[in-house]
């Protein structure tokens, strides 16, 4: 087949992978003006859809950002900061200013101190080598914080283009659609002012006669558990409403299973409270450490679920990591894309088990 390119964004047309850039059904190849699925949905249904692209491919594409004079809006998932913060962002965007947007704030407990959370996100970004101009907390599905964010963007962009970047699964598409409506007051603005993108894989939505809001494909981060679970399990592990913390008083020698996708062993220390922040739909099972292996072998996929059968086919084996927590500060044990456990680090030792590609880590407490 001769090489065909999307008339909207210029990406190479392909008919094999619906999730990859350039996909269009075979039946559309006969049309005079061929659009990829993403541009088709944009033009006819006023929807921005995210497409996934690897970090390496993205780096090849984004020299235009590094060489441009614009504002970068980096959207992250507050529920998965570790998995959605793009560590390579400074070399991607050069000296362009960055606004950090924490999405899905509606999923955190209502008692969350938003000011403290903003400071925490700014510090986390700085630790990763990312200096940000502003930090904004939003919910793109509920609309929380969008008015304030639109004002920050308008103030910071100084009549320049705005580039939206983020990993897959952070809610970037919903965010852009909401932002456009918030900024213009119109829900049909994309359809009525559809223009082809000028950069491969990017979509440009005019803000005025001279500048655009530029959507970039979502970067695939293979350290997110979302890439190793079935669509059905992804719905279960992704929170869709405010998470309810679950508290377990554990003695050393006890284990917590989070479905069958991850596990935390309390190896050493005095009786301690473990506060678990996971999707309300993930069951948590407590057992004795000495029985944990047998429980897993006998009940993975039924009592310990998710995973379902499809996930079990692709889920990497669980890898073990030990952490000695001292200093008396509140610390989070993080399972990227799944959730975290908060505990006071009062001279305790825990061992965590997570899928081999999804490394667990510890951090200063988020909440």
C-alpha positions in Angstrom: 0.0 0.0 0.0 1.3 3.5 -0.8 2.1 5.7 2.1 -0.9 7.9 3.0 -0.9 10.8 5.4 -3.6 12.3 7.5 -5.0 15.6 6.0 -5.5 16.9 9.5 -2.3 16.3 11.5 0.1 14.9 8.9 0.7 11.6 10.6 1.3 8.4 8.6 -2.0 6.6 8.1 -2.1 2.9 9.4 -5.1 0.5 9.7 -3.7 -2.0 12.3 -3.6 -0.5 15.8 -6.5 1.7 16.9 -4.5 3.0 19.9 -1.5 4.1 17.9 -1.2 7.4 16.0 -2.5 7.5 12.4 -5.2 4.8 12.8 -8.1 4.9 10.4 -10.5 2.0 9.4 -9.7 0.4 6.1 -13.1 1.6 4.8 -11.9 5.2 5.0 -9.0 4.7 2.6 -11.3 5.3 -0.4 -12.1 8.8 0.7 -10.5 11.8 -1.0 -9.5 13.5 2.2 -8.3 10.8 4.6 -8.3 11.7 8.4 -6.9 9.6 11.2 -9.4 8.6 13.9 -8.2 11.3 16.2 -8.7 14.1 13.6 -12.0 12.6 12.5 -13.4 12.7 16.0 -12.1 16.2 16.4 -13.6 17.5 13.2 -17.0 15.8 13.3 -17.7 15.2 17.1 -15.7 18.1 18.6 -13.7 15.6 20.7 -9.9 15.5 21.4 -8.8 11.9 21.8 -5.5 10.9 23.3 -3.1 8.7 21.4 -0.2 6.9 22.9 3.4 7.3 21.8 6.6 6.0 23.3 9.0 8.4 25.1 11.6 7.9 22.4 9.2 8.7 19.5 7.9 11.7 21.4 11.4 13.1 21.9 12.0 12.9 18.2 8.7 14.8 17.6 9.1 17.6 20.1 12.1 19.5 18.9 9.5 22.1 17.8 8.6 22.7 21.5 12.2 23.0 22.5 12.8 25.5 19.7 9.6 27.4 20.0 8.6 30.3 22.3 5.6 29.0 24.2 4.1 28.0 27.5 4.1 24.3 28.5 1.2 23.0 30.5 2.2 19.6 32.1 -0.8 17.6 33.2 -0.2 14.9 35.8 -2.4 12.5 37.7 -2.4 13.3 41.4 -3.3 9.7 42.1 -0.2 8.6 40.2 2.4 11.4 40.5 5.3 8.9 40.2 4.0 7.4 37.0 2.8 10.6 35.3 5.5 13.2 36.1 7.7 13.3 33.0 11.3 13.4 34.3 12.7 14.2 30.8 10.5 17.3 30.5 13.3 19.9 30.8 15.2 18.5 27.8 11.9 18.2 25.8 10.8 21.8 26.3 14.1 23.7 26.7 13.8 27.0 28.4 10.0 27.4 27.9 8.1 28.1 31.2 6.1 25.3 32.7 2.8 25.3 34.5 2.2 22.0 36.5 -1.4 20.8 36.6 -2.4 18.2 39.1 -5.6 16.5 37.7 -8.1 14.3 39.5 -8.0 16.3 42.7 -11.7 15.2 43.2 -10.5 11.7 44.0 -8.6 12.7 47.1 -10.3 12.8 50.5 -12.2 16.1 51.1 -10.0 16.8 54.1 -6.9 17.1 51.9 -5.0 20.4 52.6 -4.8 21.8 49.0 -2.2 24.4 49.9 0.1 21.7 51.4 -0.5 19.5 48.3 0.5 22.3 45.9 3.8 22.8 47.9 4.4 19.1 47.8 3.9 18.9 44.0 6.2 21.8 43.5 8.9 20.2 45.6 8.4 16.8 43.8 8.8 18.5 40.4 11.9 20.3 41.6 13.4 17.1 42.9 12.9 15.6 39.4 14.7 18.7 37.9 11.6 20.5 36.7 11.2 24.1 37.8 7.6 25.2 37.5 6.1 28.7 37.3 2.8 27.8 38.9 1.0 24.7 40.3 -2.7 24.3 39.8 -5.0 21.7 41.2 -8.0 20.7 39.0 -10.6 18.1 38.2 -11.2 18.0 34.4 -14.3 15.8 34.8 -15.9 17.9 37.6 -14.6 21.3 36.4 -12.9 22.1 39.7 -10.1 24.7 39.4 -10.5 25.1 35.6 -11.5 28.8 35.8 -8.4 29.6 37.9 -6.2 27.6 35.6 -7.5 29.4 32.5 -6.5 32.7 34.2 -3.0 31.4 35.1 -2.5 30.2 31.5 -3.6 33.5 30.0 -1.3 35.4 32.4 1.7 33.2 31.8 1.5 32.6 28.1 2.1 36.3 27.2 0.4 35.9 23.7 2.4 32.7 23.0 1.3 29.2 21.9 0.3 26.8 24.7 1.6 23.2 24.5 -0.3 20.5 26.5 1.9 17.5 27.5 1.3 14.5 29.7 1.5 10.7 29.9 -1.3 8.4 28.8 -4.1 7.9 31.4 -3.8 11.3 33.0 -7.1 12.6 31.6 -5.5 15.0 29.1 -8.2 14.8 26.5 -11.0 15.6 28.9 -8.8 18.4 30.3 -8.3 20.0 26.9 -12.0 19.8 26.0 -12.9 21.4 29.3 -10.2 24.0 29.0 -11.3 25.1 25.6 -14.9 25.4 26.8 -13.7 27.3 29.9 -11.4 29.7 27.9 -13.9 30.5 25.1 -17.3 29.8 26.5 -18.1 27.6 23.5 -18.4 23.8 23.5 -18.3 23.7 19.7 -15.1 25.7 19.3 -13.0 22.9 17.9 -15.4 21.9 15.2 -16.1 25.5 14.1 -12.4 26.4 14.0 -10.8 23.1 12.9 -7.4 23.6 11.4 -4.9 21.0 10.3 -1.9 20.7 12.7 1.4 21.7 11.2 3.6 19.3 13.2 3.4 15.5 12.9 1.1 14.1 15.6 0.2 17.5 17.1 -3.2 19.1 16.9 -3.5 22.9 17.0 -6.6 24.6 18.2 -6.6 28.4 17.6 -6.8 30.7 20.6 -6.8 33.9 18.6 -5.5 35.0 15.2 -1.9 34.4 16.0 -1.6 31.7 18.7 -2.8 28.1 19.3 -3.5 25.6 22.0 -1.4 22.6 20.9 -2.3 19.1 22.0 0.5 16.5 21.9 0.2 12.7 22.1 0.3 11.1 25.5 3.7 9.6 26.4 3.7 5.9 27.3 5.4 5.3 30.7 5.9 1.5 31.0 6.3 1.9 34.8 2.6 2.5 35.1 0.6 -0.6 36.0 -2.1 0.4 33.5 0.0 -1.2 30.8 -0.1 -4.6 32.4 -3.8 -5.1 33.2 -7.0 -5.8 31.2 -9.5 -3.0 30.3 -11.8 -4.5 32.9 -9.2 -4.4 35.7 -8.1 -0.9 34.7 -11.7 0.3 35.4 -11.5 -1.3 38.9 -8.1 0.0 39.9 -8.7 3.6 38.5 -10.7 5.6 41.1 -13.9 7.2 39.7 -14.9 8.9 42.9 -13.4 10.2 46.2 -11.3 7.4 47.7 -12.0 6.3 51.3 -8.9 5.7 53.3 -8.8 2.2 54.8 -6.9 1.9 58.1 -5.3 -1.4 59.3 -3.6 -1.8 62.7 -0.8 -4.3 62.0 1.6 -6.2 64.1 4.9 -7.3 62.7 4.5 -10.5 60.8 1.3 -9.5 59.0 0.7 -8.9 55.3 -1.8 -6.8 53.2 -2.7 -7.9 49.7 -4.2 -5.2 47.3 -6.3 -7.5 45.2 -3.6 -9.8 43.9 -1.7 -7.0 42.1 0.6 -5.9 45.0 1.4 -6.8 48.6 2.9 -5.2 51.7 4.6 -7.2 54.4 5.1 -5.6 57.9 8.4 -7.3 58.7 9.6 -5.5 61.8 8.5 -2.9 64.3 5.9 -2.2 67.0 2.1 -2.3 66.3 1.5 0.4 63.6 -1.4 2.0 61.7 -1.2 1.5 57.9 -3.6 3.9 56.0 -4.4 2.6 52.5 -5.3 4.9 49.6 -6.6 2.8 46.7 -9.6 2.7 44.5 -12.6 1.8 46.6 -13.2 -1.2 44.3 -9.9 -2.9 45.1 -10.4 -5.4 47.9 -7.7 -5.5 50.6 -6.9 -8.8 52.4 -5.0 -9.1 55.6 -3.1 -12.4 56.4 -0.2 -13.6 58.4 3.2 -13.2 56.6 3.9 -16.9 57.0 0.7 -17.7 55.1 1.1 -15.1 52.4 2.8 -17.2 49.7 0.3 -20.0 50.0 -2.6 -17.6 49.9 -1.3 -16.1 46.7 -0.6 -19.5 45.0 -4.1 -20.8 45.9 -6.3 -17.8 45.4 -4.7 -15.4 42.8 -7.5 -14.4 40.4 -10.4 -15.4 42.7 -10.2 -14.3 46.3 -7.2 -12.1 45.4 -8.6 -10.2 42.4 -8.0 -8.2 40.4 -6.2 -9.7 38.3 -8.7 -11.4 36.1 -7.7 -14.0 33.5 -6.7 -11.5 30.8 -4.4 -9.6 33.2 -2.8 -12.8 34.4 -1.7 -13.5 30.9 0.4 -10.3 30.8 1.1 -9.4 34.4 4.8 -9.5 35.2 5.8 -11.5 38.3 5.8 -9.7 41.6 9.2 -8.3 42.5 10.3 -7.8 46.1 11.7 -4.5 47.6 12.6 -3.9 51.3 12.4 -0.5 53.0 13.6 0.5 56.4 11.5 3.5 57.5 13.0 5.7 60.3 12.9 9.3 61.5 9.3 9.4 62.7 7.9 11.3 59.7 4.7 10.2 57.8 5.8 8.3 54.8 4.0 6.9 51.7 4.8 3.5 50.2 3.8 4.0 46.6 2.6 1.4 44.1 2.6 3.5 40.8 -0.8 3.7 39.2 -2.4 1.5 41.9 -2.3 3.6 45.1 -0.2 4.1 48.2 0.0 3.2 51.9 0.8 5.9 54.5 2.6 5.0 57.7 4.6 6.8 60.4 8.2 5.8 59.8 9.0 5.0 63.4 11.8 2.4 63.0 9.9 -0.1 61.0 10.8 -2.5 58.1 8.4 -3.3 55.3 8.8 -5.5 52.2 6.7 -4.7 49.2 5.8 -6.8 46.2 4.8 -5.2 43.0 4.8 -6.2 39.3 8.5 -6.4 38.1 8.1 -3.5 35.6 6.3 -1.3 38.2 8.8 -0.4 40.9 7.4 0.5 44.3 9.0 3.5 46.0 8.7 5.6 49.2 8.2 9.4 49.5 7.3 12.0 52.0 3.6 11.7 52.7 1.4 13.3 50.1 -1.5 14.0 52.6 
